Each structure stands twice: as structure tokens, then as C-alpha cells.
């Protein structure tokens, strides 16, 4: 009798965790914990804006108050992310949305959350060997290949290339590096000097570029699988666009000056706003409305160059980005 009663209590507890809560006014609430890699990285702040906008739309259309519980650490740390997942579960959040800084450090926390009745979805950086129910993001191997292919065009198929790769433990970045190296095999006159990792802050990334460029002065191309150093203006003066070319993933407001200057003629743009917007809509469909959703939802990539700089700048503005140079917003296309 005692074991049966204990089991019943356990299942009631799990049901309460998974079920929507109630607001102070008595209406239903549905809370999604959002755990990006870093709260100082602009791409994740855009993702947060997308999540908040989706939550507002769902609140209006469904009558359920959808809330985003922003639990992103200030800097990348897989251990802290695992702690934040547990924090969300213990707080009674209904679902977790996460971009993995280190898949190995959070897989246990994801599986534990799922076992406790809190579904988990990933975005940007996946944890495919976990019990997460879905992933939204770009094809990382394709990003790497497109970055190298575009760079090869800018370099006329020859020269020495450095790959800038951010966090060595991030699974999405590992796939981008693999894609870039695979694409480079098509260009026998291109030599990859090495792959260089660094903390994912603009200052650290820019410092690493300068350090490497000074150590290997024959580098004429940079395949940046993330746009970290282009969030600062320093490389606009430290690198000569007549001698060095950059192709990078991401195309945020600070990076547009590099396209304009010809130092980074092409950027491979993700749509970070959609990380939050599409993922929140998917979570609500699956967890609250009990709909079937695809396990993997592909995010399209956008090629940004001088040919569409104005159009892209205006798109960034609609996603809530600020600090966009008015001259880009005024461009015809």
C-alpha cells in the first residue's frame, strides 16, 4: 500500500511540473526557460527578442500567458548551463530551450529534465544524443562549406587561409570547421594554416586574429565560422582589404561596415531572431497543444554582400537590432 501511494504521489508531482501554471489573475500560464550560450553575444539577444515576440503573439492568440524565463549565463559555460536547466525544472517551468556551449556537460541535465516531465528543445547548437524533442537551426556543415567556398572565390582559388573557430567544445562550431576543411579540399592552391580557437568575445576574437596574422604574415584569407571579431571596428584598420579577405558566418549591424569596406565582401547570415521566434512557437505547439513537430527544423541562410546590404540592414532593424548605420538603411537594395 505504501509503495503504491508513493508511486501515485510521484506521478502527481510530475504532472504538476509539466502542466501549465496559473497567473495571479487566475488565467493559465506557460513558461519557457531560454538558455543561450552567452548573454553578452548580440546574436543571442536577438534570439531572445524573437522569443519574447513569439510569446506575446501566443498570449494574444491563445489566451494562455506565455512567459520567457531568460536564464542565459553571462559567458559560455556548459556547467552553468546544466545548473540553469535544473533551476528551470525546480522552478516549475514548463519547457526548456537551450543552445549548447558544451554538449557533453549538459546532456545529463537535459535527460533529467525530460525524465521529470519538462520537455527540452535545442536551437543553434544541438545535443542530438540527448532526449531533446527537436532542434531549430542552420546546417552547420553547410555554413562551413559555404564560408570556404565564398572565401576561395574572393582569393581567386589560391593563398593561405586561417580558420577562426571560437569555442573548441561547441558541437555546432566543430561541424562548421569540418565543413570548411572539407570544402578546402576542392582548391589545391589553398593551404589551411591552422584552426584557431578563442573565448567568444569580440575583443578576444579580434586579439586572436591580430596575434595569428602577425605570427603568419602570409595569411591572405580568414574563414571565420562565427563573426565575433567583426563586432569591433579594430580589424578595419588593422587589416588591409587589398591584401586580406574575410568571409564570416553571421551579419549583424557592427559587421556591415566590413562588407562596405570590402574587407569581408561576403557574410553568411543566420537569422538569430528566428532561433527564439520559431523555437517558442514549436515548443508551444508540441508541449501545450500536443502537436507533432519535426525533430529537426532547418533555418535558411542568407548571403549578404554589397548587392543586398540595404535590404539586410532593414531586416535587422525589424528584428529589433539598433545601432545600424543610417546609410545602410537608406540603400536601395
Secondary structure, DSSP 4 states (H G I P E B T S, - for coil): -HHHHHHHHHHHHHHHHHS-EE-TTS-EEEEEEEE-S-TTSHHHHHHHHHHHHHHHHHHHHHSSEEEEEE---SS--HHHHHHHHHHHHHHT-SEEEE--S-HHHHHHHHHHHHHTT-EEEEESS--TTS---EEEE--HHHHHHHHHHHHHHHTTT-EEEEEE-S-TT-HHHHHHHHHHHHHHTT-TTEEEEEEE---SSHHHHHHHHHHHHHH-TTEEEEEESS-GGGGSSHHHHHS-TTT-EEEEE---GGGHHHHHHTTT-EEEE--HHHHHHHHHHHHIIIIIS-----SEEEPPPEEESGGGHHHHHHHHHHTT-----HHHHTS--
